[in-house]
């Protein structure tokens, strides 16, 4: 099945070039992000990938790629639970011959501009818009290319922050391809720390940092959340970036407060708009206040700051819409 792929969003990982089994179905544009994110959370990230592509303004398609042939009944039940019975009844099953499917999905992506930052693939090196800070990510590496709304939201929040202050210490949790760590390192020309739970992602991130001439500015660690000792040794941080998912972000609220400098900034994403308030509440309890909320492509990014303990009334004032 051939689709007109515009603004595809890829999550999870399968080795590029591998033969994959494909399950696809169409969804409405308004619910595409939410359904794709929910499926991504339910499927094993070590042998599946979710590709969300736009057909037209009203219709998107979700493709589920599997390294091994999936149980058709189980997939129908999962899609029915997440997207409804109509979507489950419309599932199409097939197999994709060996090819670099990630590169095929992403090669047509246009460069992404976010304030002073531009993120582009190697194929766009000569025609990317001119911006002070350019980040090149190879399309064949599916750990985050900068084209996802969550990454762009984080870059916009970082750009806004840098207009007001220059953090001295930076941590990027769940770094993926290291887009955010590289953006901070290039903008500040200071050391940053980046971590990911996946050792393959860490190796990819290290290669990207070297290719973008910031290999010496980023120290990498492998492990979940704030577990790596290398992260805690460098605390406190003036800026922490975490583009992951709601549940791990909420579990990190209290530990993150311990490693964030007084007045330090936390930029969070990987959140659907419906998740925003739950994340804000968890971080408010940990001593953070909401500074700004950014919505990009049906994803939410939160800019929060750690401050002194405040009364309930002052917290309510700080979170009024006019202050966001």
DRENDO-1510 file (C-alpha; in Angstrom, 1 decimal, always signed):
<recs>
REC; n; res; u; v; w
REC; 1; UNK; +0.0; +0.0; +0.0 .
REC; 2; UNK; +1.5; +3.4; -1.0 .
REC; 3; UNK; +0.6; +6.5; +1.0 .
REC; 4; UNK; +1.4; +10.1; +0.5 .
REC; 5; UNK; +3.6; +10.6; +3.6 .
REC; 6; UNK; +3.6; +14.1; +4.9 .
REC; 7; UNK; +5.0; +15.0; +8.4 .
REC; 8; UNK; +5.4; +11.4; +9.4 .
REC; 9; UNK; +6.1; +10.8; +13.1 .
REC; 10; UNK; +8.0; +7.7; +14.0 .
REC; 11; UNK; +8.2; +6.2; +17.5 .
REC; 12; UNK; +10.1; +3.2; +18.9 .
REC; 13; UNK; +12.7; +1.2; +17.0 .
REC; 14; UNK; +13.4; -1.6; +14.6 .
REC; 15; UNK; +16.8; -2.0; +12.9 .
REC; 16; UNK; +16.8; -0.1; +9.6 .
REC; 17; UNK; +16.8; -2.5; +6.7 .
REC; 18; UNK; +14.9; -5.2; +8.5 .
REC; 19; UNK; +11.9; -7.0; +7.0 .
REC; 20; UNK; +8.8; -6.0; +8.9 .
REC; 21; UNK; +5.2; -7.1; +9.2 .
REC; 22; UNK; +2.8; -4.2; +8.7 .
REC; 23; UNK; -0.6; -3.4; +10.2 .
REC; 24; UNK; -2.3; -0.2; +9.1 .
REC; 25; UNK; -5.5; +1.7; +9.5 .
REC; 26; UNK; -6.9; +5.3; +8.9 .
REC; 27; UNK; -7.8; +7.7; +11.6 .
REC; 28; UNK; -9.2; +11.2; +11.9 .
REC; 29; UNK; -6.6; +14.0; +12.0 .
REC; 30; UNK; -7.8; +15.2; +15.4 .
REC; 31; UNK; -7.2; +11.9; +17.2 .
REC; 32; UNK; -4.2; +10.6; +15.2 .
REC; 33; UNK; -1.6; +11.8; +17.7 .
REC; 34; UNK; -3.4; +10.5; +20.7 .
REC; 35; UNK; -4.1; +7.0; +19.2 .
REC; 36; UNK; -0.5; +6.6; +18.0 .
REC; 37; UNK; +0.9; +7.6; +21.4 .
REC; 38; UNK; -1.4; +5.2; +23.1 .
REC; 39; UNK; -0.4; +2.3; +20.8 .
REC; 40; UNK; +3.2; +3.1; +21.3 .
REC; 41; UNK; +2.8; +2.8; +25.1 .
REC; 42; UNK; +1.1; -0.6; +24.7 .
REC; 43; UNK; +3.6; -2.2; +22.3 .
REC; 44; UNK; +7.0; -3.5; +23.0 .
REC; 45; UNK; +9.5; -0.8; +21.8 .
REC; 46; UNK; +12.3; -3.4; +21.1 .
REC; 47; UNK; +10.5; -5.0; +18.2 .
REC; 48; UNK; +7.8; -2.6; +17.1 .
REC; 49; UNK; +7.5; +0.9; +15.6 .
REC; 50; UNK; +4.5; +3.2; +15.1 .
REC; 51; UNK; +4.4; +5.5; +12.1 .
REC; 52; UNK; +1.8; +8.3; +11.9 .
REC; 53; UNK; +1.4; +9.9; +8.5 .
REC; 54; UNK; -0.8; +12.5; +7.0 .
REC; 55; UNK; -2.9; +11.7; +3.9 .
REC; 56; UNK; -4.9; +14.9; +3.8 .
REC; 57; UNK; -6.1; +17.6; +6.2 .
REC; 58; UNK; -8.9; +15.3; +7.6 .
REC; 59; UNK; -7.3; +11.8; +7.4 .
REC; 60; UNK; -4.1; +10.3; +8.8 .
REC; 61; UNK; -2.9; +6.7; +8.7 .
REC; 62; UNK; -1.3; +4.7; +11.5 .
REC; 63; UNK; +1.2; +2.0; +10.5 .
REC; 64; UNK; +2.4; -0.6; +13.1 .
REC; 65; UNK; +5.6; -2.3; +12.1 .
REC; 66; UNK; +6.5; -5.6; +13.8 .
REC; 67; UNK; +9.8; -7.4; +13.6 .
REC; 68; UNK; +7.9; -10.8; +14.0 .
REC; 69; UNK; +4.5; -11.7; +12.6 .
REC; 70; UNK; +1.9; -10.4; +15.2 .
REC; 71; UNK; -1.2; -12.2; +16.5 .
REC; 72; UNK; -3.9; -10.8; +14.3 .
REC; 73; UNK; -6.7; -11.3; +16.9 .
REC; 74; UNK; -4.6; -9.7; +19.6 .
REC; 75; UNK; -3.8; -6.7; +17.4 .
REC; 76; UNK; -7.5; -6.3; +16.5 .
REC; 77; UNK; -8.4; -6.3; +20.2 .
REC; 78; UNK; -5.7; -3.7; +21.0 .
REC; 79; UNK; -6.8; -1.4; +18.2 .
REC; 80; UNK; -10.4; -1.8; +19.2 .
REC; 81; UNK; -9.6; -0.8; +22.8 .
REC; 82; UNK; -7.5; +2.2; +21.8 .
REC; 83; UNK; -9.2; +3.4; +18.6 .
REC; 84; UNK; -12.6; +1.8; +18.5 .
REC; 85; UNK; -14.3; -1.1; +16.7 .
REC; 86; UNK; -14.5; +0.7; +13.4 .
REC; 87; UNK; -10.8; +1.1; +13.2 .
REC; 88; UNK; -10.2; -2.5; +14.3 .
REC; 89; UNK; -12.5; -3.8; +11.5 .
REC; 90; UNK; -10.6; -1.7; +8.9 .
REC; 91; UNK; -7.1; -3.1; +9.7 .
REC; 92; UNK; -5.0; -4.1; +6.8 .
REC; 93; UNK; -2.2; -6.7; +7.3 .
REC; 94; UNK; +0.8; -7.0; +5.1 .
REC; 95; UNK; +4.6; -7.5; +5.0 .
REC; 96; UNK; +7.2; -5.0; +4.0 .
REC; 97; UNK; +10.2; -6.3; +2.1 .
REC; 98; UNK; +13.7; -5.6; +3.4 .
REC; 99; UNK; +14.4; -1.9; +3.0 .
REC; 100; UNK; +15.4; +1.1; +5.1 .
REC; 101; UNK; +11.8; +1.8; +6.0 .
REC; 102; UNK; +12.7; +4.5; +8.5 .
REC; 103; UNK; +14.7; +6.5; +5.9 .
REC; 104; UNK; +11.8; +5.9; +3.4 .
REC; 105; UNK; +9.4; +7.4; +5.9 .
REC; 106; UNK; +11.5; +10.4; +6.8 .
REC; 107; UNK; +13.4; +11.3; +3.6 .
REC; 108; UNK; +10.7; +13.6; +2.5 .
REC; 109; UNK; +10.6; +15.6; +5.7 .
REC; 110; UNK; +11.3; +19.3; +5.3 .
REC; 111; UNK; +13.7; +21.1; +7.7 .
REC; 112; UNK; +12.1; +22.1; +11.0 .
REC; 113; UNK; +12.6; +25.6; +12.3 .
REC; 114; UNK; +12.1; +26.5; +16.0 .
REC; 115; UNK; +13.3; +30.0; +16.9 .
REC; 116; UNK; +17.1; +30.1; +16.4 .
REC; 117; UNK; +17.2; +26.3; +15.7 .
REC; 118; UNK; +16.8; +24.4; +12.5 .
REC; 119; UNK; +16.8; +20.6; +12.4 .
REC; 120; UNK; +17.3; +18.8; +9.1 .
REC; 121; UNK; +18.5; +15.6; +7.5 .
REC; 122; UNK; +21.6; +15.1; +5.5 .
REC; 123; UNK; +19.5; +15.3; +2.3 .
REC; 124; UNK; +18.6; +18.9; +3.2 .
REC; 125; UNK; +22.0; +20.1; +4.2 .
REC; 126; UNK; +22.3; +22.5; +1.3 .
REC; 127; UNK; +18.8; +23.9; +1.4 .
REC; 128; UNK; +17.9; +24.1; +5.0 .
REC; 129; UNK; +16.7; +27.6; +6.1 .
REC; 130; UNK; +19.5; +29.7; +7.6 .
REC; 131; UNK; +19.4; +29.8; +11.4 .
REC; 132; UNK; +22.1; +30.6; +13.9 .
REC; 133; UNK; +22.1; +26.9; +15.1 .
REC; 134; UNK; +21.8; +24.0; +12.7 .
REC; 135; UNK; +21.4; +20.4; +13.9 .
REC; 136; UNK; +21.7; +17.5; +11.4 .
REC; 137; UNK; +20.0; +14.2; +12.2 .
REC; 138; UNK; +20.3; +11.2; +9.9 .
REC; 139; UNK; +16.8; +10.1; +8.9 .
REC; 140; UNK; +17.7; +6.4; +9.1 .
REC; 141; UNK; +18.0; +6.6; +12.9 .
REC; 142; UNK; +14.5; +6.4; +14.5 .
REC; 143; UNK; +15.0; +7.6; +18.0 .
REC; 144; UNK; +13.8; +11.2; +17.3 .
REC; 145; UNK; +14.5; +13.4; +14.4 .
REC; 146; UNK; +13.3; +16.8; +15.6 .
REC; 147; UNK; +10.2; +16.7; +13.4 .
REC; 148; UNK; +7.9; +15.5; +16.2 .
REC; 149; UNK; +5.8; +18.1; +17.8 .
REC; 150; UNK; +7.2; +17.3; +21.2 .
REC; 151; UNK; +10.8; +18.0; +20.1 .
REC; 152; UNK; +9.8; +21.2; +18.4 .
REC; 153; UNK; +7.9; +22.3; +21.5 .
REC; 154; UNK; +11.0; +21.8; +23.6 .
REC; 155; UNK; +13.2; +23.7; +21.1 .
REC; 156; UNK; +10.7; +26.6; +21.2 .
REC; 157; UNK; +10.7; +26.6; +25.0 .
REC; 158; UNK; +14.6; +26.5; +25.0 .
REC; 159; UNK; +14.8; +29.3; +22.5 .
REC; 160; UNK; +12.5; +31.5; +24.7 .
REC; 161; UNK; +14.5; +30.6; +27.8 .
REC; 162; UNK; +17.8; +31.6; +26.2 .
REC; 163; UNK; +16.5; +35.1; +25.5 .
REC; 164; UNK; +16.3; +35.6; +29.3 .
REC; 165; UNK; +19.1; +33.6; +30.8 .
REC; 166; UNK; +22.0; +31.3; +30.0 .
REC; 167; UNK; +22.0; +28.1; +32.1 .
REC; 168; UNK; +25.4; +26.9; +33.2 .
REC; 169; UNK; +24.5; +23.2; +33.8 .
REC; 170; UNK; +22.2; +21.2; +31.5 .
REC; 171; UNK; +20.7; +17.7; +31.7 .
REC; 172; UNK; +18.7; +16.0; +28.9 .
REC; 173; UNK; +16.8; +12.9; +30.2 .
REC; 174; UNK; +15.7; +10.4; +27.6 .
REC; 175; UNK; +17.9; +12.0; +25.0 .
REC; 176; UNK; +17.1; +9.8; +22.0 .
REC; 177; UNK; +19.2; +11.2; +19.1 .
REC; 178; UNK; +20.4; +14.0; +21.4 .
REC; 179; UNK; +18.6; +16.8; +19.5 .
REC; 180; UNK; +17.9; +18.7; +22.7 .
REC; 181; UNK; +21.3; +18.2; +24.3 .
REC; 182; UNK; +23.0; +19.3; +21.1 .
REC; 183; UNK; +20.7; +22.3; +20.8 .
REC; 184; UNK; +21.6; +23.4; +24.4 .
REC; 185; UNK; +25.4; +22.7; +23.9 .
REC; 186; UNK; +25.6; +24.6; +20.6 .
REC; 187; UNK; +23.6; +27.6; +22.0 .
REC; 188; UNK; +25.5; +27.8; +25.3 .
REC; 189; UNK; +28.9; +26.4; +24.3 .
REC; 190; UNK; +28.9; +24.7; +27.7 .
REC; 191; UNK; +29.0; +21.1; +28.9 .
REC; 192; UNK; +25.7; +19.2; +29.0 .
REC; 193; UNK; +24.8; +15.8; +30.3 .
REC; 194; UNK; +22.5; +13.5; +28.4 .
REC; 195; UNK; +21.1; +10.1; +29.3 .
REC; 196; UNK; +18.9; +7.4; +27.8 .
REC; 197; UNK; +17.6; +4.0; +29.1 .
REC; 198; UNK; +18.5; +2.4; +25.7 .
REC; 199; UNK; +22.3; +1.7; +25.1 .
REC; 200; UNK; +21.7; +1.7; +21.3 .
REC; 201; UNK; +20.1; +5.2; +21.6 .
REC; 202; UNK; +23.1; +6.3; +23.6 .
REC; 203; UNK; +25.5; +5.1; +20.9 .
REC; 204; UNK; +23.4; +6.9; +18.2 .
REC; 205; UNK; +23.4; +10.1; +20.3 .
REC; 206; UNK; +27.1; +10.0; +20.7 .
REC; 207; UNK; +27.6; +9.6; +17.0 .
REC; 208; UNK; +25.2; +12.5; +16.3 .
REC; 209; UNK; +27.1; +14.7; +18.8 .
REC; 210; UNK; +30.4; +14.0; +17.1 .
REC; 211; UNK; +28.8; +14.6; +13.6 .
REC; 212; UNK; +27.5; +18.0; +14.8 .
REC; 213; UNK; +30.9; +19.0; +16.3 .
REC; 214; UNK; +29.7; +19.0; +20.0 .
REC; 215; UNK; +31.0; +15.5; +21.0 .
REC; 216; UNK; +33.4; +17.1; +23.5 .
REC; 217; UNK; +30.5; +19.2; +25.0 .
REC; 218; UNK; +28.1; +16.4; +25.9 .
REC; 219; UNK; +28.7; +13.6; +28.5 .
REC; 220; UNK; +26.5; +10.6; +27.9 .
REC; 221; UNK; +25.1; +8.1; +30.5 .
REC; 222; UNK; +22.9; +5.0; +30.1 .
REC; 223; UNK; +20.2; +4.2; +32.6 .
REC; 224; UNK; +16.6; +5.0; +33.6 .
REC; 225; UNK; +15.5; +8.4; +34.8 .
REC; 226; UNK; +18.0; +9.9; +37.2 .
REC; 227; UNK; +19.5; +6.5; +38.2 .
REC; 228; UNK; +23.0; +7.0; +36.5 .
REC; 229; UNK; +25.5; +8.2; +39.1 .
REC; 230; UNK; +27.1; +10.5; +36.5 .
REC; 231; UNK; +23.8; +12.5; +36.4 .
REC; 232; UNK; +23.6; +13.0; +40.2 .
REC; 233; UNK; +27.3; +13.9; +40.5 .
REC; 234; UNK; +26.8; +16.9; +38.3 .
REC; 235; UNK; +23.7; +18.2; +40.1 .
REC; 236; UNK; +22.2; +20.7; +40.7 .
REC; 237; UNK; +21.2; +21.6; +37.1 .
REC; 238; UNK; +20.1; +25.0; +35.9 .
REC; 239; UNK; +18.2; +23.4; +33.1 .
REC; 240; UNK; +16.7; +19.9; +32.7 .
REC; 241; UNK; +15.0; +18.7; +29.5 .
REC; 242; UNK; +12.9; +15.6; +29.5 .
REC; 243; UNK; +10.9; +14.6; +26.4 .
REC; 244; UNK; +9.5; +11.2; +27.4 .
REC; 245; UNK; +6.0; +10.2; +28.5 .
REC; 246; UNK; +3.5; +11.2; +31.2 .
REC; 247; UNK; +4.0; +8.3; +33.6 .
REC; 248; UNK; +7.8; +8.5; +33.9 .
REC; 249; UNK; +7.6; +12.3; +34.0 .
REC; 250; UNK; +5.2; +12.2; +37.0 .
REC; 251; UNK; +7.4; +9.6; +38.8 .
REC; 252; UNK; +10.4; +11.9; +38.2 .
REC; 253; UNK; +8.8; +15.0; +39.7 .
REC; 254; UNK; +10.2; +14.7; +43.3 .
REC; 255; UNK; +13.6; +13.3; +42.3 .
REC; 256; UNK; +14.0; +16.0; +39.7 .
REC; 257; UNK; +13.4; +18.7; +42.3 .
REC; 258; UNK; +16.4; +17.4; +44.2 .
REC; 259; UNK; +18.7; +17.9; +41.3 .
REC; 260; UNK; +17.3; +21.2; +40.0 .
REC; 261; UNK; +19.0; +24.4; +41.1 .
REC; 262; UNK; +16.9; +26.9; +43.0 .
REC; 263; UNK; +15.3; +29.0; +40.3 .
REC; 264; UNK; +16.3; +26.4; +37.7 .
REC; 265; UNK; +14.2; +25.5; +34.7 .
REC; 266; UNK; +12.6; +22.2; +33.7 .
REC; 267; UNK; +11.2; +21.7; +30.2 .
REC; 268; UNK; +8.9; +18.7; +29.8 .
REC; 269; UNK; +7.2; +17.1; +26.8 .
REC; 270; UNK; +5.9; +13.8; +25.4 .
REC; 271; UNK; +2.6; +15.0; +26.7 .
REC; 272; UNK; -0.8; +15.0; +25.1 .
REC; 273; UNK; -2.9; +18.1; +25.9 .
REC; 274; UNK; -5.1; +16.1; +28.2 .
REC; 275; UNK; -2.0; +15.1; +30.2 .
REC; 276; UNK; -0.8; +18.6; +30.8 .
REC; 277; UNK; -2.7; +19.3; +34.0 .
REC; 278; UNK; -1.7; +16.1; +35.7 .
REC; 279; UNK; +2.0; +16.8; +35.0 .
REC; 280; UNK; +1.6; +20.4; +36.2 .
REC; 281; UNK; +0.0; +19.2; +39.5 .
REC; 282; UNK; +2.7; +16.6; +40.1 .
REC; 283; UNK; +5.5; +19.2; +39.6 .
REC; 284; UNK; +3.7; +21.9; +41.6 .
REC; 285; UNK; +3.7; +19.5; +44.5 .
REC; 286; UNK; +7.4; +19.1; +44.1 .
REC; 287; UNK; +8.0; +22.8; +44.3 .
REC; 288; UNK; +7.8; +23.9; +40.6 .
REC; 289; UNK; +5.6; +26.6; +39.1 .
REC; 290; UNK; +4.3; +26.8; +35.5 .
REC; 291; UNK; +5.9; +29.5; +33.4 .
REC; 292; UNK; +4.6; +28.6; +30.0 .
REC; 293; UNK; +2.6; +26.0; +28.2 .
REC; 294; UNK; +3.3; +25.4; +24.4 .
REC; 295; UNK; +1.0; +23.3; +22.2 .
REC; 296; UNK; +2.5; +22.0; +18.9 .
REC; 297; UNK; +0.7; +19.5; +16.6 .
REC; 298; UNK; -1.6; +18.3; +19.4 .
REC; 299; UNK; +1.4; +17.8; +21.8 .
REC; 300; UNK; +2.0; +19.9; +24.9 .
REC; 301; UNK; +5.4; +21.2; +26.2 .
REC; 302; UNK; +5.7; +22.6; +29.8 .
REC; 303; UNK; +8.2; +25.2; +30.9 .
REC; 304; UNK; +8.5; +25.1; +34.7 .
REC; 305; UNK; +10.7; +26.7; +37.3 .
REC; 306; UNK; +11.8; +25.5; +40.7 .
REC; 307; UNK; +11.2; +28.1; +43.4 .
REC; 308; UNK; +10.8; +28.5; +47.1 .
REC; 309; UNK; +7.8; +27.0; +48.8 .
REC; 310; UNK; +4.7; +29.1; +48.2 .
REC; 311; UNK; +1.2; +29.3; +49.6 .
REC; 312; UNK; -1.8; +27.7; +47.9 .
REC; 313; UNK; -3.1; +31.2; +46.9 .
REC; 314; UNK; +0.2; +32.2; +45.3 .
REC; 315; UNK; +0.5; +29.0; +43.4 .
REC; 316; UNK; -3.0; +29.5; +42.0 .
REC; 317; UNK; -2.0; +33.0; +40.9 .
REC; 318; UNK; +1.2; +31.7; +39.2 .
REC; 319; UNK; -0.8; +29.2; +37.2 .
REC; 320; UNK; -3.4; +31.6; +35.8 .
REC; 321; UNK; -3.6; +31.6; +32.0 .
REC; 322; UNK; -2.3; +35.1; +31.8 .
REC; 323; UNK; +1.0; +34.1; +33.2 .
REC; 324; UNK; +1.6; +31.1; +30.8 .
</recs>
